[in-house]
């Protein structure tokens, strides 16, 4: 392919530079002139000929190869302004005029959950070693990770033990293990996925023993695989408001404690004065317990494990208003308008797919206040438009930069009528 000189006009949604002609050039910045090799509407960067004044040295040696971060080379002030303006422009294009608050950014070295891919590298005479890492940019291959300026240092420090743990997971040649590591108040929780089962239905006795010995030496709190405990020294716990909550298997947890604290503050402030609140897609109680300090709460989620953890924690905490928790698939059985009519406020925090059917029921209800929490601006806009078309006003939106140096952004929208 021929090389060309290109001028970068702006940064796209995923963090790639884009020319005025619509060619995507990763690892570039607005105003830069670069030499690149074009492949249809994408290009591989060869050289930056005229660097932007906003270009900085990336803090990670793996940057540009690792697919986890896209924008470590951009000055933080300019990067944050881009992410804020991205949200504002998307809302404006959707016809949602509102106040967009300053973006709240999580600091480096604070991400408390990561998914590490284990790769088997064969050696002579049937030997092998294992490398842990993240997927490469635009590739199914992976980069061996030795540092990560995004992750909590306790995860990075545990990489040797996690690598040793992964050695036991390759008894089946088709295994492609992923170690989902979460920092809890009581130690690291490791949930393993992608391990092919043997004819006997699981790991061999030797494999299970190796996991237990490694986890004990590393002082991990728990190791699970396929929703079965492989090792547990103590229950992994997190604090939600006044409650200490035992994490279920394969837990959903906000990635950064700082971002979680920002979200909780914004949600509780938005419903201040409400006496009865519904917390939909509640997980294990991220918002439920802080909300229960000021209101009676109905909490619903489709995960039985998450609701089980929430209910268990309810029995150990005092001084809260009444919480009613229910396992409920809110996609198949959304909370109906008639059920919501006695509530003062609704909080909903769905997965990336959003909550279209639930939003339609909220629109039909008599509820006056709604807080929409989302990790996907596109489905956020779709769901919020359903509410504004029913008479709600989108009072304000706060962008949350929980996934540092990426194109991802989370939103909290406050609505009233």
C-alpha positions in Angstrom: 0.0 0.0 0.0 1.2 3.5 -0.8 2.1 5.9 2.0 0.5 9.3 2.1 0.7 12.5 4.1 -2.5 13.2 5.9 -3.9 16.0 8.1 -5.9 15.1 11.2 -9.1 17.1 11.6 -10.6 15.7 14.8 -10.9 12.7 17.1 -13.7 10.2 16.6 -15.9 8.4 19.1 -13.4 5.5 19.6 -10.4 7.8 20.1 -8.9 7.5 16.6 -7.8 10.6 14.7 -9.9 11.3 11.6 -9.1 13.3 8.4 -11.5 15.7 6.7 -12.1 12.9 4.2 -13.1 10.4 6.9 -9.9 8.3 7.1 -9.3 6.9 10.6 -5.7 7.1 11.8 -5.2 5.7 15.3 -2.7 7.3 17.8 -2.9 10.8 16.2 -4.3 14.1 17.4 -6.2 17.1 15.9 -4.0 19.4 13.8 -1.2 16.9 13.3 0.3 16.1 9.9 1.3 12.4 9.6 2.6 9.9 7.2 0.4 6.8 7.0 -0.5 3.7 5.0 -4.1 3.8 3.9 -6.4 0.7 3.8 -9.8 1.9 2.5 -11.1 4.2 5.3 -8.4 3.3 7.8 -4.7 3.9 7.9 -1.7 2.7 9.8 0.4 5.5 11.3 4.0 5.5 10.1 5.3 8.8 11.4 4.0 12.0 13.0 5.5 14.8 10.8 4.0 17.7 12.7 3.1 16.9 16.3 0.4 18.7 18.1 1.3 20.9 21.0 -1.1 18.8 23.1 0.9 15.6 22.4 2.5 14.1 25.6 4.6 11.1 26.4 2.3 8.1 27.2 2.8 6.9 30.8 2.7 3.2 29.8 5.3 1.2 27.9 2.6 -1.0 26.3 0.7 1.9 24.8 0.2 1.8 21.0 0.3 -2.0 21.1 -2.2 -2.7 23.9 -5.8 -2.2 22.9 -6.9 -1.1 26.3 -6.1 2.6 25.9 -6.4 4.9 22.9 -5.5 8.3 24.1 -2.6 8.3 26.6 -0.7 10.5 24.2 -3.1 13.4 24.7 -2.8 16.2 27.3 -5.4 15.5 30.0 -7.0 18.9 29.8 -7.6 18.6 26.0 -8.6 15.0 26.3 -11.2 15.7 29.0 -12.6 18.6 27.0 -12.9 16.4 24.0 -14.9 13.8 26.0 -17.1 16.4 27.5 -17.8 18.0 24.1 -18.5 14.6 22.6 -21.3 14.1 25.0 -22.7 17.6 24.5 -22.6 17.3 20.7 -24.3 13.9 20.7 -27.1 15.2 22.9 -27.5 18.3 20.7 -27.7 16.2 17.5 -30.4 14.1 19.2 -32.4 17.2 20.0 -31.8 17.0 23.7 -30.8 20.5 24.8 -29.7 20.4 28.4 -27.0 21.5 30.8 -23.9 19.3 30.5 -21.9 19.4 33.8 -18.1 19.3 34.0 -16.8 15.8 33.4 -15.7 13.8 36.4 -12.6 11.8 35.7 -11.2 8.8 37.6 -7.5 9.1 38.5 -4.9 6.7 37.2 -4.0 3.5 39.2 -7.6 3.2 40.5 -9.4 0.7 38.3 -10.3 -2.2 40.6 -11.5 -4.8 38.0 -9.7 -6.0 34.9 -10.0 -9.0 32.5 -6.7 -10.7 31.9 -6.3 -13.1 28.9 -4.1 -16.1 29.5 -2.0 -17.3 26.5 -0.2 -20.6 26.3 3.2 -20.5 24.7 4.5 -24.0 23.9 8.1 -25.0 24.5 10.2 -28.1 23.8 9.1 -31.6 24.7 5.6 -30.7 25.7 6.5 -27.9 28.1 4.8 -24.5 28.0 4.6 -21.2 29.8 1.8 -18.8 30.2 1.6 -15.0 29.6 -1.2 -12.7 30.9 -2.2 -9.6 29.0 -4.7 -7.6 27.2 -5.8 -7.8 23.6 -3.7 -5.9 21.0 -5.2 -3.0 19.0 -7.3 -4.4 16.1 -6.0 -7.9 16.7 -7.0 -11.2 18.4 -3.4 -11.5 19.6 -2.5 -10.1 23.0 0.2 -8.0 24.7 1.9 -9.4 27.8 1.3 -6.9 30.5 4.0 -5.9 33.0 2.6 -2.6 34.1 -0.7 -0.7 33.8 -1.2 2.9 34.8 -4.9 2.4 34.8 -5.2 -0.6 37.1 -5.1 -0.6 40.9 -1.4 -1.4 41.9 -2.6 -4.4 43.9 -3.6 -6.1 40.6 -0.3 -5.3 39.0 1.6 -6.6 42.0 -0.3 -9.8 41.8 0.6 -10.5 38.1 3.3 -13.1 38.9 0.8 -15.1 41.1 -2.0 -14.7 38.6 0.3 -16.0 35.9 1.2 -19.0 38.0 -2.5 -19.6 38.7 -3.2 -19.6 35.0 -0.7 -22.4 34.4 -3.2 -24.9 35.8 -5.9 -23.9 33.3 -4.5 -25.4 30.2 -5.4 -29.1 30.7 -7.6 -28.9 27.6 -6.0 -27.7 24.3 -8.9 -25.5 23.4 -8.9 -23.5 26.7 -8.7 -19.7 26.3 -8.9 -18.6 29.9 -9.8 -15.1 31.0 -9.1 -14.1 34.6 -11.5 -11.4 35.8 -9.7 -9.9 38.8 -11.5 -7.6 41.2 -10.0 -5.7 44.2 -12.3 -6.1 47.2 -12.0 -4.9 50.7 -10.8 -8.3 51.8 -8.4 -9.2 49.0 -8.5 -10.1 45.3 -11.4 -12.0 43.9 -10.6 -14.0 40.7 -13.3 -15.3 38.5 -12.1 -17.6 35.7 -13.9 -18.0 32.4 -13.1 -19.7 29.1 -11.7 -23.0 30.4 -12.8 -26.0 28.5 -14.1 -28.8 30.7 -12.4 -32.2 30.6 -14.3 -35.5 30.3 -14.5 -35.6 34.0 -16.3 -32.3 34.1 -13.6 -30.0 35.4 -10.0 -29.5 36.3 -8.0 -32.5 37.5 -7.2 -32.9 41.2 -3.7 -31.7 40.5 -5.0 -28.6 38.7 -7.3 -27.8 41.6 -4.5 -28.3 44.1 -2.2 -26.0 42.1 -4.9 -23.3 42.1 -5.4 -23.6 45.9 -1.7 -23.5 46.6 -1.0 -20.5 44.4 -4.1 -18.6 45.8 -3.1 -19.3 49.3 0.5 -18.2 48.8 -0.8 -15.0 47.1 -3.4 -14.5 49.9 -6.2 -14.2 47.4 -9.7 -13.9 48.9 -11.4 -16.2 46.5 -11.0 -18.0 43.1 -14.1 -19.2 41.2 -14.5 -21.0 37.9 -17.8 -21.7 36.1 -19.7 -20.4 39.2 -18.0 -22.9 41.4 -15.6 -22.0 44.2 -12.1 -23.4 43.6 -10.5 -21.6 46.6 -11.8 -19.3 49.3 -9.9 -17.9 52.3 -12.7 -15.3 53.1 -15.6 -13.8 51.3 -14.7 -10.9 49.0 -16.5 -7.8 50.2 -17.2 -4.2 49.0 -18.8 -1.3 50.8 -22.0 0.3 49.5 -23.0 3.1 51.8 -23.2 1.6 55.3 -23.4 -2.0 54.1 -20.6 -4.5 53.6 -21.7 -6.7 50.7 -20.4 -10.1 49.8 -19.6 -10.2 46.1 -21.5 -12.8 44.1 -19.7 -15.0 41.5 -18.7 -13.0 38.4 -19.8 -9.8 40.1 -20.7 -6.5 38.3 -19.0 -3.7 40.0 -18.3 -0.1 38.9 -14.7 -0.2 37.6 -13.4 2.7 39.8 -14.2 3.5 43.4 -13.8 7.3 42.6 -16.4 7.1 39.8 -18.7 5.0 41.9 -18.6 7.6 44.7 -19.3 10.4 42.1 -22.2 8.4 40.8 -23.7 7.7 44.2 -23.4 11.3 45.2 -25.1 12.5 42.0 -27.9 9.9 42.3 -28.7 10.6 45.9 -28.6 14.3 45.4 -31.0 14.0 42.5 -33.7 12.2 44.5 -33.2 14.2 47.8 -36.5 14.5 49.5 -38.1 11.5 47.9 -39.7 9.1 50.4 -40.0 6.1 48.1 -37.5 5.2 45.3 -37.3 2.3 42.8 -33.7 1.2 42.0 -33.9 -0.8 38.8 -31.0 -2.9 37.5 -29.7 -2.5 41.0 -26.9 -5.1 41.0 -25.7 -5.9 44.5 -26.8 -2.5 45.9 -24.4 0.2 44.6 -27.2 2.8 44.8 -29.7 0.8 46.9 -27.9 1.1 50.3 -27.0 4.9 50.0 -30.6 5.6 48.8 -32.0 3.7 51.8 -30.4 6.2 54.1 -33.0 8.7 53.0 -35.9 6.7 51.4 -37.8 3.4 51.3 -36.3 1.5 48.3 -37.6 -1.2 46.0 -34.6 -2.8 44.3 -34.8 -5.2 41.3 -32.2 -6.9 39.1 -32.2 -10.0 36.9 -29.2 -11.5 38.6 -30.1 -13.9 41.4 -26.6 -13.8 42.8 -26.6 -10.0 43.0 -29.9 -9.9 44.8 -28.8 -12.7 47.1 -25.8 -10.6 48.1 -27.9 -7.6 48.6 -30.4 -9.4 50.8 -27.7 -11.0 52.8 -26.1 -7.5 53.5 -29.5 -6.1 54.4 -29.5 -8.4 57.5 -26.2 -7.0 58.7 -26.8 -3.3 58.5 -28.9 -1.1 60.7 -30.2 2.5 60.5 -31.7 2.2 57.0 -35.1 2.7 55.6 -37.0 -0.4 54.4 -35.5 -2.2 51.4 -37.5 -4.6 49.3 -35.3 -6.6 46.9 -36.6 -8.8 44.0 -35.0 -11.0 41.4 -36.7 -9.7 38.2 -35.7 -9.8 34.6 -36.5 -6.2 33.7 -36.1 -6.8 30.0 -38.8 -9.5 29.9 -40.8 -8.1 32.8 -40.2 -4.4 33.3 -41.7 -2.6 36.3 -45.1 -1.5 35.0 -46.4 2.0 35.1 -49.1 1.0 37.6 -46.5 -0.4 40.0 -44.5 2.8 39.8 -47.3 5.2 40.5 -46.7 5.2 44.2 -43.0 6.1 43.9 -41.5 9.6 44.1 -38.4 8.7 42.0 -37.0 6.0 39.7 -33.3 5.2 39.3 -32.3 2.9 36.5 -28.8 1.8 35.6 -29.1 -0.9 32.8 -26.4 -2.7 30.9 -25.1 -1.3 27.5 -28.3 -2.4 25.7 -30.2 0.2 27.7 -33.8 -0.1 29.0 -36.2 0.8 26.2 -39.2 -1.1 27.4 -38.6 0.0 31.0 -38.3 3.6 29.9 -41.7 3.3 28.1 -43.3 2.1 31.3 -41.7 5.0 33.3 -43.1 7.4 30.6 -46.6 6.0 31.3 -46.3 6.4 35.0 -47.0 9.3 37.3 -43.4 9.5 38.6 -42.0 13.0 38.6 -38.3 12.4 39.0 -36.0 10.0 37.2 -32.3 9.4 37.2 -30.9 7.6 34.2 -27.4 6.1 34.6 -25.7 4.7 31.5 -22.5 3.3 30.1 -23.7 3.8 26.5 -24.5 7.3 25.2 -26.4 5.9 22.2 -28.9 3.8 24.3 -29.0 6.6 26.9 -30.2 9.0 24.2 -32.8 6.5 22.9 -34.2 5.9 26.4 -34.2 9.5 27.5 -36.0 10.6 24.3 -38.8 8.3 25.3 -39.1 10.1 28.6 -38.8 13.7 27.2 -41.5 12.9 24.6 -43.7 11.9 27.5 -43.2 15.3 29.1 -40.1 14.9 31.1 -37.4 17.6 31.1 -33.8 16.6 30.9 -32.5 18.9 33.6 -28.8 18.1 33.4 -26.3 15.4 32.3 -23.0 14.7 34.0 -20.3 12.8 32.0 -18.3 10.3 34.0 -14.9 9.3 32.6 -14.5 6.0 34.4 -12.5 4.2 31.7 -9.5 6.5 31.5 -7.8 7.2 28.1 -10.5 5.3 26.2 -13.4 6.4 24.0 -15.9 5.2 26.6 -17.9 7.6 28.6 -20.7 7.1 31.2 -23.6 9.5 31.8 -25.9 10.4 34.6 -29.1 12.2 33.5 -31.5 13.9 35.8 -35.1 14.2 34.6 -38.2 15.8 36.0 -41.8 16.8 35.1 
